[in-house]
Amino acid sequence: MKLKVLLPFQIFAEKTDVSRIVAETQEGSFGLLPHRLDCVAALSPGILIYETASEGELYLAIDEGVLVKTGLDVLVSVRNAIGGKDLGQLREAVEREFLTLDNHEQSVRSVMAKMESGFISRLAEFHHE
């Protein structure tokens, strides 16, 4: 199979000769082999596993997204992904990434709250004039 993992602004991974894929959905995990029927699945945040003859078993920590299998092509579109061969190192990378995102989200929310309060106060001033 050919596996292509897409992020919103780039291609994260493109692998050929993939022998199997295991993905997680809300209903549980499911596996894909080369001759499985075509399908579409909504992916849950978790670990996507795929295996190639040259690299062995590899892991991708993914955010929610969509998996589409047509023929031997498997397209995975997610918001965020982190790859690795060792689950322990992958876990640490995910924790670091999410901590960075949490801090970034907090600063963005703070800026947005200031902008909103400034907009509301200006709108109130305009309304009273």
WOZILIN-V514342 format. One record per pair of residues at least 12 apart in sequence whose ideal C-beta (glycine too) atoms are under 8 Angstrom apart, sorted by sequence separation. I is the first residue (numbers start at 0). J is the second residue. D is the distance in Angstrom with one decimal. If there is no record, write none. Layout:
i:I j:J d:D
i:I j:J d:D
//
This chain:
i:1 j:13 d:7.7
i:2 j:14 d:4.5
i:19 j:31 d:6.7
i:46 j:58 d:5.5
i:47 j:59 d:4.4
i:64 j:76 d:5.1
i:65 j:77 d:7.9
i:81 j:93 d:5.8
i:1 j:14 d:7.2
i:2 j:15 d:8.0
i:19 j:32 d:5.7
i:46 j:59 d:7.0
i:47 j:60 d:8.0
i:64 j:77 d:3.2
i:1 j:15 d:5.2
i:18 j:32 d:7.7
i:46 j:60 d:5.9
i:47 j:61 d:5.2
i:61 j:75 d:7.3
i:63 j:77 d:6.9
i:64 j:78 d:6.5
i:2 j:17 d:4.7
i:18 j:33 d:7.2
i:45 j:60 d:7.6
i:46 j:61 d:7.5
i:62 j:77 d:5.1
i:63 j:78 d:6.9
i:81 j:96 d:6.1
i:0 j:16 d:7.9
i:1 j:17 d:6.9
i:24 j:40 d:5.2
i:25 j:41 d:6.9
i:45 j:61 d:6.8
i:61 j:77 d:4.5
i:62 j:78 d:4.3
i:0 j:17 d:4.4
i:24 j:41 d:6.0
i:44 j:61 d:6.7
i:62 j:79 d:4.2
i:79 j:96 d:7.4
i:0 j:18 d:7.5
i:2 j:20 d:6.6
i:22 j:40 d:6.5
i:24 j:42 d:6.2
i:25 j:43 d:5.5
i:44 j:62 d:5.3
i:61 j:79 d:7.2
i:62 j:80 d:7.2
i:23 j:42 d:6.5
i:24 j:43 d:5.7
i:42 j:61 d:6.4
i:44 j:63 d:5.4
i:61 j:80 d:4.9
i:0 j:20 d:7.1
i:22 j:42 d:5.7
i:23 j:43 d:5.0
i:43 j:63 d:6.0
i:60 j:80 d:6.8
i:42 j:63 d:6.0
i:59 j:80 d:5.3
i:60 j:81 d:4.6
i:23 j:45 d:3.9
i:41 j:63 d:7.4
i:42 j:64 d:4.8
i:59 j:81 d:7.1
i:60 j:82 d:7.8
i:23 j:46 d:7.0
i:41 j:64 d:7.9
i:42 j:65 d:6.4
i:59 j:82 d:5.0
i:60 j:83 d:7.8
i:23 j:47 d:7.4
i:41 j:65 d:6.1
i:42 j:66 d:5.5
i:58 j:82 d:7.0
i:22 j:47 d:5.2
i:40 j:65 d:7.2
i:57 j:82 d:6.6
i:58 j:83 d:5.7
i:21 j:47 d:7.2
i:22 j:48 d:8.0
i:39 j:65 d:6.9
i:40 j:66 d:4.6
i:57 j:83 d:7.5
i:58 j:84 d:7.0
i:20 j:47 d:7.1
i:21 j:48 d:4.2
i:39 j:66 d:7.0
i:57 j:84 d:5.9
i:20 j:48 d:7.0
i:21 j:49 d:7.6
i:38 j:66 d:7.8
i:39 j:67 d:5.2
i:47 j:75 d:6.8
i:56 j:84 d:7.7
i:58 j:86 d:6.1
i:20 j:49 d:4.7
i:38 j:67 d:7.8
i:39 j:68 d:7.7
i:55 j:84 d:7.6
i:60 j:89 d:5.5
i:19 j:49 d:6.9
i:20 j:50 d:7.9
i:38 j:68 d:5.2
i:54 j:84 d:8.0
i:60 j:90 d:8.0
i:0 j:31 d:7.2
i:19 j:50 d:5.1
i:37 j:68 d:5.4
i:58 j:89 d:5.6
i:17 j:49 d:5.2
i:18 j:50 d:5.2
i:37 j:69 d:5.1
i:60 j:92 d:7.4
i:0 j:33 d:5.1
i:17 j:50 d:6.8
i:18 j:51 d:6.6
i:35 j:68 d:6.8
i:37 j:70 d:7.0
i:42 j:75 d:7.1
i:60 j:93 d:4.7
i:17 j:51 d:5.5
i:18 j:52 d:6.6
i:14 j:49 d:6.8
i:16 j:51 d:5.5
i:42 j:77 d:6.7
i:15 j:51 d:8.0
i:16 j:52 d:6.0
i:14 j:51 d:6.0
i:16 j:53 d:7.2
i:31 j:68 d:6.0
i:33 j:71 d:6.0
i:46 j:86 d:7.6
i:31 j:73 d:6.4
i:4 j:47 d:7.9
i:46 j:89 d:7.7
i:22 j:66 d:5.5
i:2 j:49 d:5.7
i:12 j:59 d:7.3
i:11 j:59 d:8.0
i:20 j:73 d:6.1
i:22 j:75 d:7.6
i:4 j:59 d:6.6
i:17 j:73 d:7.2
i:4 j:61 d:7.8
i:11 j:77 d:8.0
i:0 j:68 d:8.0
i:12 j:80 d:7.6
i:3 j:72 d:7.4
i:5 j:74 d:6.8
i:11 j:80 d:4.9
i:1 j:71 d:6.0
i:3 j:73 d:7.3
i:5 j:75 d:6.9
i:12 j:82 d:6.5
i:0 j:71 d:4.9
i:1 j:72 d:5.1
i:2 j:73 d:4.9
i:3 j:74 d:5.3
i:4 j:75 d:4.7
i:5 j:76 d:4.5
i:6 j:77 d:6.7
i:7 j:78 d:6.4
i:11 j:82 d:7.5
i:0 j:72 d:7.2
i:1 j:73 d:6.8
i:3 j:75 d:7.1
i:4 j:76 d:8.0
i:5 j:77 d:7.4
i:6 j:78 d:7.1
i:0 j:73 d:5.4
i:2 j:75 d:7.0
i:4 j:77 d:7.0
i:6 j:79 d:6.8
i:6 j:80 d:6.3
i:4 j:80 d:5.8
//
